[in-house]
Amino acid sequence: MSNSNLTGHIAITVLGVAVAVGVSFMLNARYTDAYVATQLVEKLPGQVDKTLELRESKVMAAQRDRILAGWTAAKNADMKDGRHVYGNPQAEFTLVEFSDLECPFCQRFHDTPKRIADGSNGQINWEWQHYPLQFHDPAANAAAVAAECIGEQVGNQAFWAFTGEYFSHTQLNGQGPEDLEKVALSVGAQPDPLRSCMSSGKYDEKIQKQISRGTSLGVTGTPATVVVDNTTGKHLIVKGAQPAQSFRAAIVQLVAMRNEAPDQEVLPPPEQSPATMPAPIKPLDLGGAHEQ
């Protein structure tokens, strides 16, 4: 809403209050000029506040819708087991990214798997796994918790939208955004439930399990992406902020591996205990930038 429109709304509000008081004055001659003035002073601020609140609410709703619109591929990909997947849940390949929301290389890389999934015609999806680095805490862990709380309250689409908005606002390297809650509210979170969720500790174990899982798979820094062939469970690890062609090369290699006999190089399901995970295959380390 433009400033001129806002001014018009406030002017109408003022006029409405004045007319209401004026009508009361006409109906009861005992009302004095002082009484009319008092009524204006008492009622006008409240009406103006309501007008401003309505305007702010509409602006925030429009902003939220605009942000969420960029992540529609996550709308119908809610996973009952708590996984966060962007794209077709039944995709042939999955890019399982272990990421840190305070990592500058992760920020640089963030659009790459999104573009790959968006352009794959449903053949490739993208899964998020938290891997906050200790030297980025407490901001990195707080961001991971906030993302989970948002996913719980607003849905998978808002979870993914938050990752994008967080990367757009954070100062990185453990400094965080100026206002984490404001970033969360921009994707539809409500302040009180968000605070309650973040202080509950309910997602601490989940985040720690994802860190342990990543380490067991050969992750040593962020970003690191496990490219999974969902038809065989075999996988390759692409370390660093690599370009899209590196992931295409990994997928070509995984397809070539389909004729090989099944062995211990099968990626375990997310819920499997790290203690029982098979040893990961040799990473496809292409020397890209990542933090460790």
Secondary structure, 3 states (H helix, E strand, C coil): CCHHHHHHHHHHHHHHHHHHHHHHHHHCCCCCHHHHHHHHHHHHHHHHHHHHHHHHHHHHHHHHHHHHHCCHHHCCCECCCCCEEECCCCCCEEEEEEECCCCHHHHHHCHHHHHHHHCCCCCEEEEEEECCCHHHCCHHHHHHHHHHHHHHHHCHHHHHHHHHHHHHHCCCCCCCCCCHHHHHHCCCCCHHHHHHHHHHCCCHHHHHHHHHHHHHCCCCCECEEEEEECCCCEEEEEECCCCHHHHHHHHHHHHHHHHCCCCCCECCCCCCCHHHCCCCCCCECCCCCCEC
